[in-house]
Amino acid sequence: MGLARDSFFTPEVVMAHLFKRNRIYYLKYYLGGKQKEVNLRTDTLEIAKEKKRLFESG
């Protein structure tokens, strides 16, 4: 999907939250007690949900 596997997929993350900012979807998650955000680079909910599923499955 155009994102590097090492920077996008994180095995320590169990759940992530989808949110939208200026028409673009993002993932928000916590890693090591710190809040992180990932730009999913899409404005389509279905694509964002699929990327979230891939992210959470590792």
CNS distance restraints for C-alpha pairs under 8 A (distance, minus, plus):
assign (resid   3 and name CA) (resid   7 and name CA) 7.63 0.50 0.50
assign (resid   3 and name CA) (resid   8 and name CA) 6.45 0.50 0.50
assign (resid   4 and name CA) (resid   8 and name CA) 6.05 0.50 0.50
assign (resid   5 and name CA) (resid   9 and name CA) 5.49 0.50 0.50
assign (resid   6 and name CA) (resid  10 and name CA) 7.55 0.50 0.50
assign (resid   8 and name CA) (resid  38 and name CA) 7.69 0.50 0.50
assign (resid   8 and name CA) (resid  55 and name CA) 7.03 0.50 0.50
assign (resid   9 and name CA) (resid  54 and name CA) 7.71 0.50 0.50
assign (resid   9 and name CA) (resid  55 and name CA) 5.23 0.50 0.50
assign (resid   9 and name CA) (resid  56 and name CA) 7.79 0.50 0.50
assign (resid   9 and name CA) (resid  58 and name CA) 5.53 0.50 0.50
assign (resid  10 and name CA) (resid  55 and name CA) 6.95 0.50 0.50
assign (resid  10 and name CA) (resid  56 and name CA) 7.86 0.50 0.50
assign (resid  10 and name CA) (resid  58 and name CA) 6.02 0.50 0.50
assign (resid  11 and name CA) (resid  56 and name CA) 7.76 0.50 0.50
assign (resid  11 and name CA) (resid  57 and name CA) 7.77 0.50 0.50
assign (resid  11 and name CA) (resid  58 and name CA) 5.06 0.50 0.50
assign (resid  12 and name CA) (resid  31 and name CA) 7.15 0.50 0.50
assign (resid  13 and name CA) (resid  29 and name CA) 7.15 0.50 0.50
assign (resid  13 and name CA) (resid  30 and name CA) 7.09 0.50 0.50
assign (resid  13 and name CA) (resid  31 and name CA) 6.54 0.50 0.50
assign (resid  13 and name CA) (resid  56 and name CA) 6.61 0.50 0.50
assign (resid  14 and name CA) (resid  56 and name CA) 5.93 0.50 0.50
assign (resid  15 and name CA) (resid  29 and name CA) 6.83 0.50 0.50
assign (resid  15 and name CA) (resid  56 and name CA) 5.97 0.50 0.50
assign (resid  16 and name CA) (resid  27 and name CA) 6.07 0.50 0.50
assign (resid  16 and name CA) (resid  28 and name CA) 5.58 0.50 0.50
assign (resid  16 and name CA) (resid  29 and name CA) 4.76 0.50 0.50
assign (resid  16 and name CA) (resid  30 and name CA) 7.90 0.50 0.50
assign (resid  16 and name CA) (resid  52 and name CA) 7.14 0.50 0.50
assign (resid  16 and name CA) (resid  56 and name CA) 6.92 0.50 0.50
assign (resid  17 and name CA) (resid  27 and name CA) 5.45 0.50 0.50
assign (resid  17 and name CA) (resid  28 and name CA) 5.06 0.50 0.50
assign (resid  17 and name CA) (resid  29 and name CA) 6.43 0.50 0.50
assign (resid  18 and name CA) (resid  25 and name CA) 6.74 0.50 0.50
assign (resid  18 and name CA) (resid  26 and name CA) 5.74 0.50 0.50
assign (resid  18 and name CA) (resid  27 and name CA) 4.76 0.50 0.50
assign (resid  18 and name CA) (resid  28 and name CA) 6.48 0.50 0.50
assign (resid  18 and name CA) (resid  48 and name CA) 7.68 0.50 0.50
assign (resid  18 and name CA) (resid  49 and name CA) 7.79 0.50 0.50
assign (resid  18 and name CA) (resid  52 and name CA) 7.42 0.50 0.50
assign (resid  19 and name CA) (resid  25 and name CA) 5.64 0.50 0.50
assign (resid  19 and name CA) (resid  26 and name CA) 5.35 0.50 0.50
assign (resid  19 and name CA) (resid  27 and name CA) 6.41 0.50 0.50
assign (resid  19 and name CA) (resid  28 and name CA) 7.54 0.50 0.50
assign (resid  20 and name CA) (resid  24 and name CA) 5.44 0.50 0.50
assign (resid  20 and name CA) (resid  25 and name CA) 4.37 0.50 0.50
assign (resid  20 and name CA) (resid  26 and name CA) 6.00 0.50 0.50
assign (resid  21 and name CA) (resid  25 and name CA) 6.36 0.50 0.50
assign (resid  21 and name CA) (resid  26 and name CA) 7.33 0.50 0.50
assign (resid  23 and name CA) (resid  43 and name CA) 5.51 0.50 0.50
assign (resid  24 and name CA) (resid  39 and name CA) 7.60 0.50 0.50
assign (resid  24 and name CA) (resid  40 and name CA) 7.37 0.50 0.50
assign (resid  24 and name CA) (resid  41 and name CA) 6.34 0.50 0.50
assign (resid  24 and name CA) (resid  42 and name CA) 5.57 0.50 0.50
assign (resid  24 and name CA) (resid  43 and name CA) 4.65 0.50 0.50
assign (resid  25 and name CA) (resid  39 and name CA) 6.54 0.50 0.50
assign (resid  25 and name CA) (resid  40 and name CA) 5.65 0.50 0.50
assign (resid  25 and name CA) (resid  41 and name CA) 6.76 0.50 0.50
assign (resid  25 and name CA) (resid  42 and name CA) 5.95 0.50 0.50
assign (resid  25 and name CA) (resid  43 and name CA) 5.93 0.50 0.50
assign (resid  25 and name CA) (resid  44 and name CA) 7.72 0.50 0.50
assign (resid  25 and name CA) (resid  45 and name CA) 7.56 0.50 0.50
assign (resid  25 and name CA) (resid  48 and name CA) 6.36 0.50 0.50
assign (resid  26 and name CA) (resid  37 and name CA) 6.56 0.50 0.50
assign (resid  26 and name CA) (resid  38 and name CA) 5.46 0.50 0.50
assign (resid  26 and name CA) (resid  39 and name CA) 4.60 0.50 0.50
assign (resid  26 and name CA) (resid  40 and name CA) 5.26 0.50 0.50
assign (resid  26 and name CA) (resid  41 and name CA) 7.78 0.50 0.50
assign (resid  26 and name CA) (resid  48 and name CA) 7.89 0.50 0.50
assign (resid  27 and name CA) (resid  37 and name CA) 5.45 0.50 0.50
assign (resid  27 and name CA) (resid  38 and name CA) 5.07 0.50 0.50
assign (resid  27 and name CA) (resid  39 and name CA) 6.65 0.50 0.50
assign (resid  27 and name CA) (resid  40 and name CA) 7.01 0.50 0.50
assign (resid  27 and name CA) (resid  52 and name CA) 7.13 0.50 0.50
assign (resid  28 and name CA) (resid  35 and name CA) 7.01 0.50 0.50
assign (resid  28 and name CA) (resid  36 and name CA) 5.69 0.50 0.50
assign (resid  28 and name CA) (resid  37 and name CA) 4.51 0.50 0.50
assign (resid  28 and name CA) (resid  38 and name CA) 6.62 0.50 0.50
assign (resid  29 and name CA) (resid  35 and name CA) 5.78 0.50 0.50
assign (resid  29 and name CA) (resid  36 and name CA) 5.36 0.50 0.50
assign (resid  29 and name CA) (resid  37 and name CA) 6.49 0.50 0.50
assign (resid  30 and name CA) (resid  34 and name CA) 5.32 0.50 0.50
assign (resid  30 and name CA) (resid  35 and name CA) 4.46 0.50 0.50
assign (resid  30 and name CA) (resid  36 and name CA) 5.83 0.50 0.50
assign (resid  31 and name CA) (resid  35 and name CA) 6.51 0.50 0.50
assign (resid  31 and name CA) (resid  36 and name CA) 7.01 0.50 0.50
assign (resid  40 and name CA) (resid  48 and name CA) 6.54 0.50 0.50
assign (resid  40 and name CA) (resid  51 and name CA) 7.29 0.50 0.50
assign (resid  42 and name CA) (resid  47 and name CA) 6.97 0.50 0.50
assign (resid  42 and name CA) (resid  48 and name CA) 6.57 0.50 0.50
assign (resid  43 and name CA) (resid  48 and name CA) 7.67 0.50 0.50
assign (resid  44 and name CA) (resid  48 and name CA) 6.24 0.50 0.50
assign (resid  45 and name CA) (resid  49 and name CA) 6.11 0.50 0.50
assign (resid  46 and name CA) (resid  50 and name CA) 6.31 0.50 0.50
assign (resid  47 and name CA) (resid  51 and name CA) 6.23 0.50 0.50
assign (resid  48 and name CA) (resid  52 and name CA) 6.11 0.50 0.50
assign (resid  49 and name CA) (resid  53 and name CA) 6.16 0.50 0.50
assign (resid  50 and name CA) (resid  54 and name CA) 6.26 0.50 0.50
assign (resid  51 and name CA) (resid  55 and name CA) 6.05 0.50 0.50
assign (resid  52 and name CA) (resid  56 and name CA) 6.16 0.50 0.50
assign (resid  53 and name CA) (resid  57 and name CA) 6.15 0.50 0.50
assign (resid  54 and name CA) (resid  58 and name CA) 6.31 0.50 0.50
